[in-house]
Amino acid sequence: MTELQSALLLQRQLAGLNKNPVEGFSAVIIGPPDTFYEGDVFQAHLTFPKDYPLRPPKMKFVTEIWHPNVDKNGDACISILHEPGEGKYGYEKPEEHWLPIHTVETITISVISMLPDPNGDSPANVDAAKEWREDRNGEFERKVARCVRKSKRLFHVTSFKLLKLH
């Protein structure tokens, strides 16, 4: 199956979801190579509101993750998952927020991109953000490595794929 065919299939499936909504998607995201998260396996859950795609879904990591833009409950805090319009804290531009043209793919790509490059202007986990700024190769890296070891025990992954939806 080509990349275009895969994208078209996902579009048809999402159109079907709009007609017959389900509670959400589960996604498995593999940490990108050459980052602190390399080899980590994150299970996340996307929950879609009834008025999707006018409003953004919520993304919650089920697997433990230590990251400045993921709060301690596992909720991902990235611009494209924020409600459309002006940000309540003023650090994000409205065009960075949710738009109905975003897809499961663009959300997932944004999350994968966020892993090695956190947004320090809007930390959801202040402790992780502080360690990222002050002790990136020390305590921060140790906590991420602990999460990586835990996830590898849970998933026993040996090959790398960027995204797997089920």
Backbone torsions as a table, in degrees:
resi	resn	phi	psi	omega
1	MET	NA	131.6	179.8
2	THR	-78.0	167.5	178.6
3	GLU	-62.1	-40.9	179.1
4	LEU	-63.9	-43.2	178.7
5	GLN	-62.4	-40.1	178.2
6	SER	-62.7	-43.1	179.8
7	ALA	-63.9	-42.1	178.8
8	LEU	-64.6	-39.6	178.0
9	LEU	-62.3	-45.2	178.0
10	LEU	-61.4	-40.0	178.3
11	GLN	-61.3	-43.9	178.9
12	ARG	-63.9	-40.9	179.8
13	GLN	-65.3	-40.1	178.3
14	LEU	-67.5	-35.7	175.4
15	ALA	-62.4	-40.5	176.2
16	GLY	-62.9	-36.7	177.3
17	LEU	-64.7	-35.6	177.9
18	ASN	-64.4	-36.1	179.2
19	LYS	-76.3	-39.6	-177.9
20	ASN	-130.5	79.6	-174.5
21	PRO	-62.0	143.4	171.5
22	VAL	-113.6	169.8	-176.1
23	GLU	-64.4	-37.0	-178.5
24	GLY	174.5	-174.6	177.8
25	PHE	-116.6	148.1	166.0
26	SER	-105.2	140.2	178.6
27	ALA	-131.0	146.2	172.0
28	VAL	-114.9	120.9	-178.1
29	ILE	-114.5	128.0	179.0
30	ILE	-95.2	131.1	179.7
31	GLY	-57.5	135.5	-176.6
32	PRO	-64.9	148.0	178.4
33	PRO	-61.2	154.7	176.0
34	ASP	60.9	32.1	174.8
35	THR	-131.9	169.9	174.8
36	PHE	-59.6	-25.2	-174.3
37	TYR	-93.6	4.9	-178.5
38	GLU	-55.1	129.0	178.2
39	GLY	84.6	-9.5	178.1
40	ASP	-73.3	146.9	-179.9
41	VAL	-121.2	113.3	-177.8
42	PHE	-105.6	128.0	170.3
43	GLN	-98.4	131.3	-179.6
44	ALA	-133.5	158.2	179.7
45	HIS	-125.6	128.4	175.1
46	LEU	-102.7	124.7	177.8
47	THR	-112.7	126.7	-175.1
48	PHE	-101.6	133.5	176.7
49	PRO	-72.9	161.9	-179.4
50	LYS	-61.4	-29.5	-179.7
51	ASP	-97.7	23.6	171.7
52	TYR	-61.9	137.1	12.0
53	PRO	-96.1	13.0	178.7
54	LEU	-69.9	-29.0	177.1
55	ARG	-121.7	152.5	-175.3
56	PRO	-76.8	154.5	170.2
57	PRO	-74.9	172.0	172.9
58	LYS	-107.9	143.0	176.7
59	MET	-120.6	126.5	-179.6
60	LYS	-126.3	126.8	174.6
61	PHE	-77.2	127.7	176.8
62	VAL	-86.8	-35.9	177.4
63	THR	-79.4	141.7	178.7
64	GLU	-61.7	135.7	178.4
65	ILE	-142.0	139.5	176.4
66	TRP	-109.3	105.9	-174.9
67	HIS	-155.6	141.7	-180.0
68	PRO	-59.9	-28.8	-175.8
69	ASN	-103.9	19.7	173.8
70	VAL	-129.0	121.5	-177.1
71	ASP	-73.2	172.8	-174.2
72	LYS	-68.1	-13.0	174.3
73	ASN	-89.8	-4.2	179.5
74	GLY	96.0	0.8	-179.0
75	ASP	-75.7	126.2	178.4
76	ALA	-75.6	135.5	179.5
77	CYS	-120.5	89.3	176.1
78	ILE	-130.7	152.7	-172.1
79	SER	-53.4	-44.7	-173.8
80	ILE	-69.5	-10.4	175.4
81	LEU	-97.2	3.9	177.1
82	HIS	-88.9	147.9	-179.0
83	GLU	-53.7	147.9	177.6
84	PRO	-60.1	155.2	177.1
85	GLY	105.1	-166.2	-178.1
86	GLU	-69.4	140.4	175.8
87	GLY	-73.0	145.4	-177.3
88	LYS	-74.6	-14.7	-179.5
89	TYR	-108.9	-7.3	174.3
90	GLY	81.5	3.5	-178.1
91	TYR	-95.8	-5.9	179.6
92	GLU	-117.5	146.6	175.5
93	LYS	-83.6	144.7	-179.9
94	PRO	-55.0	-33.8	-178.5
95	GLU	-71.5	-10.2	175.9
96	GLU	-85.3	-13.3	-176.9
97	HIS	-80.5	-178.9	-178.5
98	TRP	-56.5	136.3	171.0
99	LEU	-130.8	145.0	-178.6
100	PRO	-60.1	-14.1	178.4
101	ILE	-78.3	-12.9	178.8
102	HIS	-68.1	151.4	-177.2
103	THR	-129.2	174.5	173.8
104	VAL	-56.8	-38.9	179.9
105	GLU	-63.5	-47.5	-178.5
106	THR	-66.5	-34.0	176.3
107	ILE	-63.8	-48.4	-177.1
108	THR	-64.3	-42.2	177.7
109	ILE	-62.1	-40.4	177.9
110	SER	-62.5	-41.5	179.7
111	VAL	-66.8	-44.5	178.6
112	ILE	-60.9	-40.2	178.8
113	SER	-67.9	-32.0	-178.9
114	MET	-68.5	-31.0	-173.5
115	LEU	-54.6	-55.0	-178.8
116	PRO	-82.9	-8.9	-173.5
117	ASP	-135.9	72.3	-177.3
118	PRO	-65.4	155.1	174.6
119	ASN	-90.1	103.2	-178.3
120	GLY	-72.4	-13.6	179.5
121	ASP	-76.5	-19.1	-176.8
122	SER	-138.3	62.5	-178.7
123	PRO	-70.5	136.2	173.5
124	ALA	-91.7	-24.7	177.0
125	ASN	-120.2	96.7	-174.5
126	VAL	-62.8	-37.7	179.8
127	ASP	-64.1	-44.4	178.3
128	ALA	-64.6	-38.8	179.6
129	ALA	-64.4	-41.3	179.3
130	LYS	-63.5	-45.0	178.5
131	GLU	-65.1	-37.7	178.2
132	TRP	-59.4	-43.0	-178.6
133	ARG	-73.8	-42.3	-168.5
134	GLU	-99.7	-24.9	-173.8
135	ASP	-148.7	49.2	-174.1
136	ARG	-55.1	-45.0	-176.5
137	ASN	-91.2	8.2	179.1
138	GLY	-114.2	-105.8	-175.1
139	GLU	-61.0	-41.2	179.3
140	PHE	-58.8	-50.8	-179.1
141	GLU	-61.6	-38.3	178.6
142	ARG	-62.6	-42.6	-179.8
143	LYS	-68.0	-39.4	176.4
144	VAL	-63.4	-44.4	-179.3
145	ALA	-60.6	-37.4	177.5
146	ARG	-62.5	-42.7	177.4
147	CYS	-64.2	-39.4	178.8
148	VAL	-61.6	-46.7	179.2
149	ARG	-59.9	-43.8	179.5
150	LYS	-61.5	-44.9	-176.9
151	SER	-68.6	-35.9	178.6
152	LYS	-64.5	-37.1	176.8
153	ARG	-64.8	-36.0	-179.6
154	LEU	-72.8	-39.3	-170.9
155	PHE	-106.8	-20.7	-179.3
156	HIS	49.8	51.7	-177.5
157	VAL	-91.0	135.6	176.6
158	THR	-119.7	-17.1	178.7
159	SER	-115.4	160.0	-176.0
160	PHE	-110.8	129.8	171.6
161	LYS	-134.6	146.7	-177.8
162	LEU	-74.4	-35.8	-175.4
163	LEU	-153.7	138.3	173.5
164	LYS	-137.0	119.7	176.5
165	LEU	-102.5	142.7	173.5
166	HIS	-143.7	NA	NA
